Amino acid sequence: MTAPASRSTAVALLVAGAFFMENLDGTVIVTALPEMARSFGVHPIDLNIGISAYVLTLAVLIPASGWAADRFGARRVFAGAVVVFTVASMLCGLSGDLTTFTLARILQGAGGALMVPVGRLAVLRSTGKHELVRAIATITWPGLAAPVVGPPLGGFITTYASWHWIFFLNLPLGLIAFVLALRLIPDTERGRPVPFDPLGFILTGLACSAVMAGLDLVGRSTGWPLAGLCLLVGVGTGAAATLHARRRPHPLVDLRALSLRSYAVTIWGGSLFRIAIAAIPFLLPLMFQLGFGLDAFRSGLLVLAVFAGNLAMKPLTTAVLHRFSFRAILLWNGLLNAAAIFACALLTPATPVAVVAALLFVSGLTRSMQFTALNTLAFADVPEAWMSGANTLFNMAQQMAMGMGIAAGAVALRAAGWFVPGAPAVPLGSFHLAFLMTGMIALAGCLDLLGLERTAGDAVRARRAAQGSAG
């Protein structure tokens, strides 16, 4: 059942705010790690567990989001998740040691794992197909902005206040989101109660966490045997989880939507795009600091050009998606995005700042369009009965791809080092090769689009098409 346009817009804005909070907290502490390490009395590298624990908790618990929403109702679960996320943020800010902080981050990840997927499901259920482009564009943009804005924002807060305020700022935002959730999100009928799938939950969670842990170890080039074991376990349990889901009447992760070509490309090829795109905010600041010799503040300002591109594309997204087919947009925009990534391999300290900023701006434009088009196409042809399962699987794939993007950037740098031996610091040539490798991942994502029909996703363009025929 769809809600009035004004109400569905308000729900989309609320979920967009929650999406921004969740993604921001995944990256905002990066620039605050040295100060936090001094506060806890540990080495800065030890703080990586705070990032890893958050991402892994998201990956493990997201599969349960669809079942929870169907069992208890989207409004109740979303509001409860906001409370958990907000309380956990307060505990993060009050932490006095690494152990307490890590436990608080796990709790925060648990809130985020339910908050965003259930919020997106509420938007899908309250929005008509013809309004889906606008709604998805609204909730996608903040998630794109957060990873880019997070590091410079964290550095600013840490420099002019203290790292604790990175988390305390979530308290008023969480309170507002909780009140708005109770007022705006419809108390829709809950799905028929189905039993929880504990084996599916264990297999899926183990697969996601093992793959993420394995890639993280490869990126650090420490514990190669353990990294290989983690990846092997991840692939094996992932295959077992897939077989289990196909045989069980009510699996935790419903795979039926993969039978739709328009949905499947957003999972397979779409994940390659997300991996490549997520690696860019990781590689660029490092290249500017280690390869160009810029300080953290100036490198952060340059990376904000990507955010400016995201912002500039936002008003144009809906019109473009209504004017051209999803196949044409994803294919040509995907090629432009890959070209922008390849072009980063040509940057040197002698490149004029204006040229660097222009390239990153174009990268932000294509990044924003690709994300929004993928996120909209994913649900364009999915029937209502499959929507909950499709939403759960999509959020899993998206979270895994974004987390794998950072790991892929680290792995690319490590692999580039084999061909460009240098000093203890990472040489500029390694970054250039890493961007070439990342661009190849983005280019590979285009191959999956070649079999997509031109009419894919036309259901969300029905209103514009009807208006054109009437004219």
C-alpha positions as CSV (number, residue, x, y, z in Angstrom):
1,M,0.0,0.0,0.0
2,T,1.5,3.4,-1.1
3,A,1.3,6.5,1.0
4,P,0.5,10.1,-0.3
5,A,3.4,11.7,-2.2
6,S,4.1,14.2,0.6
7,R,4.3,11.5,3.2
8,S,6.4,9.1,1.1
9,T,8.8,12.0,0.5
10,A,9.1,12.7,4.2
11,V,9.8,9.0,4.9
12,A,12.4,9.0,2.2
13,L,14.1,12.0,3.7
14,L,14.0,10.4,7.1
15,V,15.7,7.2,5.8
16,A,18.2,9.3,3.9
17,G,19.2,11.0,7.2
18,A,19.6,7.6,8.8
19,F,21.6,6.3,5.8
20,F,23.9,9.3,6.2
21,M,24.4,8.7,9.9
22,E,25.2,5.0,9.4
23,N,27.7,5.5,6.5
24,L,29.3,8.6,8.2
25,D,30.1,6.6,11.3
26,G,31.9,4.0,9.1
27,T,34.5,6.5,7.9
28,V,34.4,9.6,10.1
29,I,36.8,8.2,12.7
30,V,39.6,7.6,10.2
31,T,41.2,11.0,10.7
32,A,40.6,10.8,14.5
33,L,42.5,7.5,15.0
34,P,45.8,9.1,16.2
35,E,44.0,11.2,18.8
36,M,41.8,8.3,19.9
37,A,44.8,6.1,20.2
38,R,46.5,8.5,22.5
39,S,43.4,8.7,24.6
40,F,43.2,4.9,24.9
41,G,46.9,4.5,25.3
42,V,47.3,2.1,22.3
43,H,48.9,2.2,18.9
44,P,46.8,3.9,16.1
45,I,46.8,0.7,14.1
46,D,45.0,-1.1,17.0
47,L,42.1,1.3,16.4
48,N,41.4,-0.5,13.1
49,I,39.4,-3.0,15.1
50,G,36.9,-0.2,15.8
51,I,36.2,0.1,12.0
52,S,36.3,-3.6,11.3
53,A,34.0,-4.5,14.2
54,Y,31.4,-2.0,12.9
55,V,31.5,-3.1,9.3
56,L,31.5,-6.8,10.2
57,T,28.5,-6.4,12.5
58,L,26.6,-4.7,9.7
59,A,27.5,-7.5,7.3
60,V,26.5,-10.3,9.7
61,L,23.2,-8.8,10.9
62,I,21.8,-7.2,7.8
63,P,20.4,-10.6,6.6
64,A,18.0,-10.6,9.6
65,S,16.6,-7.2,8.8
66,G,13.9,-8.4,6.3
67,W,12.6,-11.1,8.7
68,A,12.5,-8.6,11.6
69,A,10.5,-6.1,9.6
70,D,8.0,-8.7,8.4
71,R,7.7,-10.2,11.9
72,F,7.5,-7.0,14.1
73,G,6.6,-4.2,11.6
74,A,8.9,-1.7,9.8
75,R,8.0,1.2,12.1
76,R,8.7,-0.6,15.3
77,V,12.0,-2.2,14.1
78,F,13.3,1.1,12.5
79,A,12.5,3.1,15.6
80,G,14.1,0.5,17.8
81,A,17.2,0.4,15.6
82,V,17.5,4.2,15.8
83,V,17.5,3.9,19.7
84,V,20.1,1.2,19.7
85,F,22.3,3.2,17.3
86,T,22.0,6.4,19.3
87,V,22.7,4.8,22.7
88,A,25.7,3.0,21.2
89,S,27.0,6.3,19.8
90,M,26.8,7.8,23.3
91,L,28.7,4.7,24.7
92,C,31.4,5.2,22.0
93,G,31.9,8.8,23.1
94,L,32.1,7.8,26.7
95,S,34.6,4.9,26.1
96,G,37.8,5.1,28.1
97,D,39.6,2.1,26.6
98,L,39.8,0.1,23.4
99,T,37.8,-2.9,24.6
100,T,34.8,-0.8,25.7
101,F,35.0,1.2,22.5
102,T,35.0,-2.0,20.3
103,L,32.0,-3.4,22.2
104,A,30.1,-0.1,21.7
105,R,31.0,-0.1,18.0
106,I,29.6,-3.6,17.7
107,L,26.3,-2.4,19.3
108,Q,26.3,0.6,17.0
109,G,26.7,-1.7,14.0
110,A,23.8,-3.8,15.2
111,G,21.6,-0.7,15.2
112,G,22.8,0.3,11.7
113,A,22.3,-3.2,10.3
114,L,18.5,-2.9,11.0
115,M,18.1,0.9,10.6
116,V,18.9,1.4,7.0
117,P,17.6,-1.8,5.4
118,V,14.3,-1.6,7.2
119,G,14.1,2.1,6.4
120,R,14.6,1.4,2.7
121,L,11.9,-1.3,2.9
122,A,9.5,1.2,4.4
123,V,10.2,3.6,1.5
124,L,9.7,0.8,-1.1
125,R,6.4,-0.1,0.5
126,S,5.1,3.4,0.8
127,T,6.1,4.6,-2.6
128,G,4.4,4.0,-5.9
129,K,6.5,2.7,-8.9
130,H,6.2,5.9,-10.7
131,E,7.7,7.8,-7.7
132,L,10.4,5.3,-7.1
133,V,13.1,7.2,-9.1
134,R,12.7,10.3,-6.9
135,A,12.5,8.3,-3.7
136,I,15.6,6.2,-4.4
137,A,17.6,9.3,-5.5
138,T,16.7,10.9,-2.2
139,I,18.0,8.1,0.0
140,T,21.0,7.3,-2.2
141,W,22.7,10.6,-2.2
142,P,23.5,10.9,1.5
143,G,25.1,7.5,1.5
144,L,27.3,8.6,-1.3
145,A,28.3,11.8,0.5
146,A,29.1,10.3,3.8
147,P,32.2,8.3,2.9
148,V,33.7,11.5,1.3
149,V,32.6,14.0,3.9
150,G,33.5,11.7,6.8
151,P,37.3,11.9,7.0
152,P,37.6,15.8,6.7
153,L,34.6,16.2,9.1
154,G,36.2,13.9,11.6
155,G,39.5,15.8,11.3
156,F,37.7,19.1,11.8
157,I,35.9,17.9,14.9
158,T,39.0,16.3,16.4
159,T,41.1,19.4,15.8
160,Y,38.7,22.0,17.1
161,A,36.7,20.0,19.7
162,S,37.6,16.4,20.6
163,W,37.0,13.0,19.1
164,H,34.2,12.3,21.6
165,W,32.0,14.8,19.7
166,I,32.1,12.7,16.6
167,F,29.8,10.3,18.4
168,F,27.9,12.8,20.7
169,L,26.6,14.6,17.6
170,N,24.5,11.5,16.9
171,L,22.5,12.0,20.1
172,P,20.2,14.9,19.0
173,L,20.0,13.5,15.4
174,G,19.0,10.1,16.8
175,L,16.3,11.7,19.0
176,I,14.8,13.6,16.1
177,A,14.9,10.5,13.9
178,F,13.1,8.4,16.6
179,V,10.3,11.0,16.9
180,L,9.9,11.3,13.2
181,A,9.9,7.5,12.7
182,L,6.9,7.1,15.0
183,R,5.1,9.9,13.2
184,L,5.9,9.2,9.6
185,I,6.6,5.5,8.9
186,P,3.2,3.8,8.3
187,D,2.3,1.0,10.7
188,T,1.8,-1.4,7.8
189,E,0.4,-4.9,8.2
190,R,3.1,-7.3,9.2
191,G,3.8,-10.3,7.0
192,R,2.6,-13.7,7.9
193,P,4.8,-15.0,10.7
194,V,7.4,-17.4,9.4
195,P,9.9,-19.2,11.5
196,F,13.4,-17.7,11.9
197,D,16.1,-19.5,9.8
198,P,19.0,-20.0,12.3
199,L,21.1,-22.1,9.9
200,G,20.7,-19.6,7.1
201,F,21.6,-16.8,9.5
202,I,24.8,-18.6,10.7
203,L,25.9,-19.6,7.2
204,T,25.3,-16.2,5.7
205,G,26.9,-14.3,8.6
206,L,29.9,-16.6,8.6
207,A,30.3,-16.2,4.8
208,C,30.2,-12.4,4.9
209,S,32.5,-12.0,7.9
210,A,35.0,-14.6,6.6
211,V,35.3,-12.9,3.2
212,M,35.7,-9.4,4.8
213,A,38.3,-10.7,7.3
214,G,40.2,-12.5,4.5
215,L,40.4,-9.4,2.3
216,D,41.4,-7.2,5.2
217,L,44.3,-9.6,5.9
218,V,45.4,-9.6,2.3
219,G,45.4,-5.8,2.2
220,R,47.7,-5.8,5.2
221,S,49.9,-8.6,3.8
222,T,49.9,-10.2,7.2
223,G,49.0,-13.8,7.9
224,W,48.7,-15.0,4.3
225,P,47.7,-18.6,5.4
226,L,45.0,-17.2,7.7
227,A,43.8,-14.9,4.9
228,G,43.5,-17.8,2.5
229,L,41.7,-19.9,5.1
230,C,39.2,-17.0,5.7
231,L,38.5,-16.6,2.0
232,L,38.1,-20.4,1.6
233,V,35.7,-20.5,4.5
234,G,33.8,-17.6,3.1
235,V,33.4,-19.1,-0.3
236,G,32.5,-22.5,1.1
237,T,29.9,-21.2,3.6
238,G,28.5,-18.8,0.9
239,A,27.9,-21.8,-1.4
240,A,26.3,-23.7,1.4
241,A,24.1,-20.7,2.3
242,T,23.0,-20.5,-1.3
243,L,22.0,-24.1,-1.5
244,H,20.2,-23.8,1.8
245,A,18.2,-20.8,0.7
246,R,17.1,-22.5,-2.5
247,R,15.8,-25.6,-0.6
248,R,14.1,-23.9,2.3
249,P,10.5,-22.8,2.0
250,H,11.1,-19.5,3.9
251,P,14.9,-18.8,3.8
252,L,16.3,-15.8,5.7
253,V,17.9,-14.6,2.4
254,D,15.3,-15.0,-0.4
255,L,17.0,-15.4,-3.7
256,R,13.9,-15.4,-6.0
257,A,14.5,-11.9,-7.2
258,L,17.8,-13.0,-8.9
259,S,15.6,-14.6,-11.5
260,L,14.8,-11.1,-12.7
261,R,17.6,-9.8,-15.1
262,S,17.0,-6.2,-14.1
263,Y,17.6,-7.1,-10.4
264,A,20.5,-9.6,-11.0
265,V,22.7,-7.0,-12.8
266,T,22.5,-4.7,-9.8
267,I,23.8,-7.5,-7.6
268,W,26.6,-8.9,-9.8
269,G,27.8,-6.1,-12.1
270,G,26.5,-3.6,-9.6
271,S,28.7,-5.0,-6.9
272,L,31.8,-4.6,-9.1
273,F,30.9,-0.9,-9.7
274,R,30.4,-0.4,-5.9
275,I,33.8,-2.0,-5.1
276,A,35.6,0.2,-7.6
277,I,33.7,3.4,-6.5
278,A,34.3,2.7,-2.8
279,A,38.0,2.3,-3.3
280,I,38.4,5.8,-4.6
281,P,37.8,7.7,-1.3
282,F,40.4,5.3,0.2
283,L,43.1,5.7,-2.5
284,L,42.8,9.4,-3.2
285,P,43.6,10.9,0.3
286,L,46.6,8.4,0.6
287,M,47.9,9.4,-2.8
288,F,47.6,13.1,-2.1
289,Q,49.4,12.7,1.2
290,L,52.0,10.0,0.5
291,G,52.5,10.6,-3.2
292,F,52.0,14.3,-3.5
293,G,53.2,15.3,-0.1
294,L,50.1,17.3,0.9
295,D,48.9,17.5,4.5
296,A,45.7,15.9,5.6
297,F,43.7,19.1,5.5
298,R,44.5,20.0,1.9
299,S,44.1,16.4,0.7
300,G,40.7,16.3,2.4
301,L,39.7,19.5,0.6
302,L,40.7,18.0,-2.8
303,V,38.6,14.9,-2.2
304,L,35.6,17.1,-1.4
305,A,35.5,17.8,-5.2
306,V,34.0,14.3,-5.5
307,F,31.3,15.4,-3.0
308,A,30.7,18.5,-5.1
309,G,30.1,16.3,-8.2
310,N,27.6,14.1,-6.2
311,L,25.8,17.3,-5.1
312,A,25.7,18.7,-8.6
313,M,24.2,15.5,-10.1
314,K,21.5,15.3,-7.5
315,P,19.0,17.7,-9.2
316,L,19.5,16.1,-12.6
317,T,19.2,12.5,-11.7
318,T,15.4,12.1,-11.9
319,A,15.2,13.9,-15.2
320,V,18.0,11.7,-16.7
321,L,16.5,8.5,-15.4
322,H,13.1,9.4,-16.9
323,R,14.6,10.5,-20.3
324,F,16.9,7.5,-21.1
325,S,16.7,3.8,-20.6
326,F,18.4,2.2,-17.6
327,R,20.6,0.1,-20.0
328,A,21.9,3.2,-21.8
329,I,22.5,5.2,-18.6
330,L,24.3,2.4,-16.7
331,L,26.4,1.4,-19.7
332,W,27.6,4.8,-20.9
333,N,27.8,6.3,-17.4
334,G,29.7,3.2,-16.3
335,L,32.2,3.7,-19.0
336,L,32.7,7.3,-18.1
337,N,33.1,6.4,-14.5
338,A,35.8,3.8,-15.4
339,A,37.5,6.4,-17.6
340,A,37.6,8.9,-14.7
341,I,39.2,6.2,-12.5
342,F,41.8,5.4,-15.1
343,A,42.5,9.2,-15.5
344,C,43.5,9.3,-11.8
345,A,46.5,7.2,-12.8
346,L,47.8,10.2,-14.8
347,L,47.8,12.6,-11.8
348,T,51.1,13.9,-10.5
349,P,52.2,16.6,-8.1
350,A,52.8,18.8,-11.1
351,T,49.1,18.5,-12.3
352,P,47.4,21.8,-11.7
353,V,45.0,21.8,-8.8
354,A,42.1,23.0,-11.1
355,V,42.6,19.9,-13.3
356,V,42.7,17.6,-10.3
357,A,39.5,19.1,-8.9
358,A,37.8,19.0,-12.3
359,L,38.6,15.3,-12.7
360,L,37.3,14.5,-9.2
361,F,34.2,16.5,-9.9
362,V,33.4,14.5,-13.0
363,S,34.1,11.3,-11.0
364,G,31.6,12.5,-8.4
365,L,29.0,13.1,-11.2
366,T,29.3,9.6,-12.7
367,R,29.5,8.0,-9.2
368,S,26.2,9.6,-8.1
369,M,24.4,8.7,-11.3
370,Q,25.6,5.1,-11.3
371,F,24.6,4.5,-7.7
372,T,21.1,6.0,-8.1
373,A,20.4,4.2,-11.3
374,L,21.5,0.8,-9.8
375,N,19.5,1.4,-6.7
376,T,16.4,2.3,-8.6
377,L,16.6,-0.4,-11.2
378,A,17.0,-3.1,-8.5
379,F,13.4,-2.7,-7.4
380,A,11.8,-1.5,-10.6
381,D,10.5,-4.9,-11.7
382,V,10.3,-6.7,-8.3
383,P,6.8,-7.8,-7.3
384,E,5.5,-6.8,-3.9
385,A,5.6,-10.3,-2.6
386,W,9.3,-10.5,-3.2
387,M,10.2,-7.0,-2.1
388,S,11.3,-7.8,1.5
389,G,13.7,-10.6,0.4
390,A,15.0,-8.5,-2.5
391,N,15.7,-5.6,-0.2
392,T,17.6,-7.8,2.3
393,L,19.8,-9.3,-0.4
394,F,20.4,-6.0,-2.0
395,N,21.5,-4.4,1.3
396,M,23.8,-7.3,2.0
397,A,25.4,-7.0,-1.5
398,Q,25.7,-3.2,-1.2
399,Q,27.3,-3.3,2.3
400,M,29.7,-6.1,1.3
401,A,30.7,-4.3,-1.8
402,M,31.4,-1.0,0.0
403,G,33.4,-2.8,2.6
404,M,35.2,-4.8,0.0
405,G,36.0,-1.6,-1.9
406,I,38.3,-0.4,0.9
407,A,39.9,-3.8,1.1
408,A,40.3,-3.9,-2.7
409,G,42.1,-0.5,-2.6
410,A,44.5,-1.8,0.0
411,V,45.0,-5.1,-2.0
412,A,45.6,-3.1,-5.2
413,L,48.2,-1.0,-3.5
414,R,49.9,-4.1,-2.1
415,A,49.9,-5.7,-5.5
416,A,51.2,-2.6,-7.2
417,G,54.1,-2.6,-4.8
418,W,55.3,-5.9,-6.4
419,F,55.8,-4.0,-9.7
420,V,57.0,-0.7,-8.3
421,P,59.5,-1.3,-5.6
422,G,60.2,1.8,-3.6
423,A,61.1,3.3,-0.3
424,P,59.3,2.4,2.9
425,A,56.7,5.0,2.0
426,V,54.3,4.0,-0.8
427,P,55.7,5.4,-4.1
428,L,53.5,7.4,-6.5
429,G,53.8,4.7,-9.1
430,S,52.0,2.2,-6.8
431,F,49.0,4.5,-6.6
432,H,48.9,4.8,-10.4
433,L,48.9,1.1,-10.8
434,A,46.2,0.7,-8.1
435,F,44.0,3.1,-10.0
436,L,44.5,1.1,-13.2
437,M,43.5,-2.1,-11.3
438,T,40.5,-0.4,-9.8
439,G,39.4,1.0,-13.2
440,M,39.5,-2.5,-14.6
441,I,37.1,-3.6,-11.9
442,A,34.7,-0.8,-12.9
443,L,35.1,-1.7,-16.5
444,A,34.3,-5.4,-15.8
445,G,31.0,-4.2,-14.2
446,C,29.9,-2.9,-17.6
447,L,30.1,-6.4,-19.2
448,D,27.2,-7.6,-17.1
449,L,25.0,-4.8,-18.6
450,L,25.3,-5.9,-22.2
451,G,22.5,-8.5,-21.8
452,L,20.1,-6.1,-20.1
453,E,17.0,-5.3,-22.2
454,R,16.3,-1.7,-23.2
455,T,12.8,-2.0,-21.5
456,A,14.3,-3.0,-18.2
457,G,12.9,-0.9,-15.4
458,D,10.3,0.9,-17.5
459,A,7.7,0.3,-14.8
460,V,9.2,3.2,-12.8
461,R,9.2,5.4,-15.9
462,A,5.5,4.7,-16.7
463,R,4.2,8.1,-15.8
464,R,6.7,10.0,-18.0
465,A,6.1,7.5,-20.9
466,A,2.4,8.0,-20.5
467,Q,2.7,11.7,-20.6
468,G,4.8,11.5,-23.7
469,S,2.3,9.4,-25.5
470,A,-0.6,11.7,-24.5
471,G,1.3,14.6,-26.0
